[in-house]
Amino acid sequence: MKTVALAIGFILTIISSQVVNAQTRKPASAGREEYIEVEKNVKLHVIDLGEGQPIVLIHGWPLNNAMYEYQYQYLVEKGFRVIGISLRGFGKSDRPYGKYDFDTFSDDIKVVLEKLKIENAVLGGFSMGTAVTMHYVTKYNGAHISKLALFGSSGPSWKKRADYPYGISDEGAASLIQQTKTNRQQLVAGFGKGFAGQEGGLSQEAIKWLESINLDASPYATTQSITALRDLDLRPQLAKIKMPVAIFHGVNDKLCDFAQAEQLHKAIKNSYLVRFEKSGHALFLEEMDKFNAELEKFARA
């Protein structure tokens, strides 16, 4: 009987010790949320790494926050807090039926920045993401943001207009939008190949990686957002942008012509233009070292 009592006591001691250890374990995470609710039943996926001056990055069409893989760790190691937001309909974010326009995207970003208590951030956008970020800054008068960075810009107008001879034609835009509804896989394959500034500028592995990210988007969101971009003309809003602006653009960009960047530079007073001589649309990969260093320099200025 005594032996049984000792055995029970020994077992209870072990269990008690395990409970204490479990209760005193220090959390390994920083306690940051990976999904931020922006409205009822709609959450956005957020990559939130590092400490220090915040840099918030918005992806292009139809990519998601995974596209900045080679910027996140670089910026964290340089002492920044870097936040990548996947817009609704893209990546791991929710993809509800409803609006996928630039008011919606801007409203969502504002909620995320408020909930994360972000202030004095550098806001960066790529391709369609430049339209998102410019619209956000002008709609909300730069709330939570102190600087704006535009990469491979699709604007101020993605489409040619009567008084704006740059960008895609009406016929080109209509064809692209139709492809999103009838042959999205082929469209994305061609889009991926068009990212490089010159033959061999991107490895086959990088092209496949970009294609896989693009195909992860909601087909409905893919169509709706590019349709909204076709109809968006930000030129009347550019005078409202008073903060410092950096414009990064590949000289050999086949998807968003370099002239787009030049037009932005002329229209935004407090801006400067960084030419990426060896890059096409994928300047964040083709000249990764220069891209990262220039973004760091801009954030520190």
C-alpha positions in Angstrom: 0.0 0.0 0.0 2.8 2.3 0.9 4.5 1.6 -2.5 1.3 2.5 -4.3 1.0 5.7 -2.4 4.6 6.6 -3.3 4.0 5.9 -6.9 0.8 8.0 -7.0 2.7 10.8 -5.3 5.5 10.6 -7.8 3.1 10.7 -10.8 1.2 13.7 -9.3 4.6 15.5 -8.8 5.4 15.0 -12.5 2.0 16.2 -13.7 2.2 19.2 -11.4 5.6 20.0 -12.7 4.4 19.8 -16.3 1.4 22.1 -15.6 3.7 24.6 -14.0 6.1 24.5 -16.9 3.2 24.9 -19.3 1.9 27.9 -17.4 5.3 29.6 -17.2 6.3 29.1 -20.8 7.1 32.3 -22.5 5.3 32.9 -25.8 7.5 32.6 -28.9 5.4 34.9 -31.0 5.2 38.7 -30.6 1.4 38.5 -30.3 0.7 40.2 -33.6 -2.4 39.2 -35.5 -1.9 37.6 -38.9 -5.5 38.3 -40.0 -7.1 41.8 -39.5 -10.9 42.1 -39.7 -11.7 45.2 -41.9 -15.5 44.7 -41.8 -17.9 42.0 -40.6 -16.8 38.6 -42.1 -13.9 40.1 -44.1 -10.3 39.6 -42.9 -7.1 40.6 -44.7 -3.9 38.6 -44.4 -1.0 40.6 -43.1 2.7 39.9 -42.9 4.0 41.9 -40.0 7.7 41.5 -39.2 10.4 43.5 -37.3 10.6 46.5 -35.1 11.1 50.2 -35.8 10.1 52.6 -38.5 7.1 51.0 -40.3 7.1 50.3 -44.1 3.8 49.2 -45.5 3.8 47.4 -48.8 0.9 46.9 -51.2 1.1 44.3 -54.0 0.3 44.5 -57.7 -2.4 42.8 -59.8 -3.2 39.9 -59.4 -0.3 39.2 -56.9 -0.4 39.3 -53.1 1.8 40.1 -50.2 4.1 37.1 -51.0 5.6 39.1 -53.9 7.8 41.0 -51.4 9.6 37.9 -50.1 13.0 39.3 -50.8 12.2 42.7 -49.3 10.8 41.6 -45.9 13.9 40.1 -44.3 16.2 42.7 -45.8 14.2 45.5 -44.2 13.8 43.7 -40.9 17.6 43.2 -40.7 18.0 47.0 -41.4 15.9 47.9 -38.4 12.4 48.4 -39.9 9.0 47.1 -39.1 7.7 45.9 -42.5 4.0 45.1 -43.1 2.7 43.5 -46.3 -1.1 43.6 -46.8 -2.9 41.3 -49.2 -5.9 43.2 -50.5 -9.3 41.5 -50.3 -9.7 38.9 -53.0 -6.0 38.2 -53.2 -3.6 35.7 -51.5 -4.8 34.5 -48.1 -7.2 37.4 -47.6 -10.9 36.8 -47.7 -12.6 37.0 -51.0 -16.3 38.0 -50.5 -18.8 38.9 -53.1 -19.0 42.7 -53.4 -16.9 45.6 -54.5 -13.3 45.4 -55.5 -12.6 49.0 -56.3 -10.1 51.6 -55.1 -12.4 53.1 -52.5 -12.8 49.7 -51.0 -9.1 48.9 -51.0 -8.3 52.3 -49.5 -10.9 51.9 -46.8 -9.5 48.4 -45.9 -5.9 49.7 -45.7 -7.0 52.5 -43.3 -8.7 50.0 -41.0 -5.5 47.8 -40.9 -3.3 50.8 -40.1 -5.6 52.0 -37.4 -5.9 48.5 -35.8 -2.1 48.1 -35.9 -1.7 51.6 -34.5 0.7 52.5 -37.4 2.0 56.1 -37.6 4.6 57.9 -39.7 4.9 54.9 -42.1 6.4 54.7 -45.6 3.7 53.4 -47.9 4.8 51.5 -51.0 2.8 50.1 -53.8 3.7 48.1 -56.9 1.9 48.3 -60.3 -1.9 48.4 -59.5 -0.8 48.9 -56.0 0.5 52.3 -56.9 -3.0 53.3 -57.9 -4.2 51.9 -54.6 -1.6 53.8 -52.5 -2.1 57.1 -54.4 -5.8 56.8 -54.0 -5.4 56.1 -50.3 -3.1 59.1 -49.7 -5.4 61.5 -51.6 -8.7 60.1 -50.1 -7.5 60.1 -46.5 -5.0 63.1 -46.7 -2.0 60.8 -45.9 -3.4 59.4 -42.7 -0.8 57.3 -40.9 1.7 57.9 -43.7 4.7 60.2 -44.0 6.2 59.1 -47.3 5.0 57.3 -50.5 7.0 55.0 -52.8 5.7 53.9 -56.2 7.2 50.9 -57.9 6.5 50.0 -61.6 3.5 52.4 -61.6 0.4 51.7 -63.5 -0.7 55.3 -63.3 -1.8 58.1 -63.0 -4.0 56.5 -65.7 -3.5 52.8 -66.7 -5.5 53.5 -69.9 -4.9 55.9 -72.7 -7.3 58.9 -72.8 -8.0 61.7 -75.2 -5.5 64.0 -73.5 -3.2 61.2 -72.2 -1.4 59.2 -74.8 0.3 56.7 -72.4 -0.8 53.3 -71.2 -3.0 50.6 -72.7 -5.5 51.1 -75.4 -9.3 50.7 -75.0 -9.1 47.6 -77.1 -6.1 46.2 -75.1 -7.9 46.7 -71.8 -11.1 45.1 -73.1 -9.2 42.1 -74.4 -7.3 41.7 -71.1 -10.5 41.9 -69.1 -12.2 39.4 -71.3 -9.2 37.0 -70.8 -9.6 37.1 -67.1 -13.1 35.6 -67.6 -12.3 33.1 -70.3 -8.6 32.2 -70.3 -7.1 33.4 -67.0 -4.4 30.7 -66.9 -3.0 31.7 -70.3 -3.2 35.4 -69.5 -1.2 34.9 -66.3 1.4 32.7 -68.1 2.0 35.5 -70.7 1.9 38.2 -67.9 4.6 36.3 -66.0 6.9 36.1 -69.1 6.3 39.8 -69.7 7.7 40.8 -66.3 11.3 40.6 -67.3 13.0 43.5 -69.0 15.0 41.4 -71.3 15.4 37.7 -72.2 16.9 35.9 -69.3 16.2 38.7 -66.9 14.2 36.4 -64.7 14.9 32.7 -64.1 12.3 30.1 -65.1 11.8 29.4 -61.5 11.1 33.0 -60.7 8.6 33.2 -63.5 6.8 30.1 -62.3 6.8 31.5 -58.7 5.2 34.8 -59.9 2.6 32.8 -62.0 1.7 30.7 -58.9 1.1 33.9 -56.9 -1.0 35.4 -59.6 -3.1 32.3 -60.0 -3.8 32.3 -56.3 -6.1 35.3 -56.7 -9.9 35.1 -56.7 -10.9 35.1 -60.4 -13.8 37.4 -59.6 -11.6 39.9 -57.8 -9.1 39.6 -60.6 -11.7 40.8 -63.1 -13.4 43.4 -60.9 -10.2 45.1 -59.8 -8.6 45.4 -63.3 -11.9 46.8 -64.5 -11.9 49.4 -61.7 -8.3 50.2 -62.7 -9.4 50.8 -66.3 -11.9 53.4 -65.1 -9.6 55.1 -62.7 -7.9 58.5 -63.6 -5.9 59.9 -60.7 -4.5 62.9 -62.6 -6.8 65.4 -60.9 -5.8 64.1 -57.5 -2.0 64.2 -57.8 -1.7 67.9 -56.7 -3.1 66.7 -53.3 0.0 64.6 -52.7 2.3 66.8 -50.5 4.5 64.2 -48.9 7.9 63.0 -50.2 7.4 60.5 -53.1 10.0 58.1 -54.6 9.2 56.6 -58.0 11.0 53.4 -58.9 10.6 52.2 -62.5 12.3 49.8 -64.9 13.5 51.4 -68.1 12.5 48.3 -70.1 9.1 47.8 -68.5 6.8 46.1 -71.1 3.7 46.2 -68.9 3.7 49.7 -67.6 5.7 52.0 -69.8 8.5 54.1 -68.3 6.7 57.2 -69.6 4.1 56.6 -66.9 6.8 57.1 -64.3 8.0 60.3 -66.0 4.4 61.6 -66.1 4.0 61.0 -62.3 7.3 62.7 -61.6 6.2 65.8 -63.5 2.8 65.9 -61.8 4.0 65.2 -58.2 6.0 68.2 -57.0 7.9 66.6 -54.1 9.0 63.5 -56.0 12.1 61.9 -57.5 12.5 59.2 -60.0 14.9 56.2 -59.7 15.7 54.5 -63.1 16.3 50.8 -63.1 18.3 50.4 -66.2 18.4 46.6 -66.2 14.8 46.0 -65.3 11.4 45.5 -66.7 8.3 45.3 -64.6 9.9 43.0 -62.0 12.4 45.5 -60.8 12.0 44.2 -57.2 13.6 40.9 -58.5 15.7 41.9 -61.5 17.7 44.5 -59.5 16.8 43.3 -56.0 19.9 44.8 -54.3 19.4 48.2 -55.8 15.7 48.1 -55.1 16.1 47.2 -51.5 18.9 49.7 -50.9 17.0 52.6 -52.6 13.9 51.8 -50.5 16.0 51.7 -47.3 17.6 55.1 -48.3 14.2 56.7 -49.0 12.8 55.4 -45.7 15.7 56.8 -43.7 15.8 60.2 -45.5 
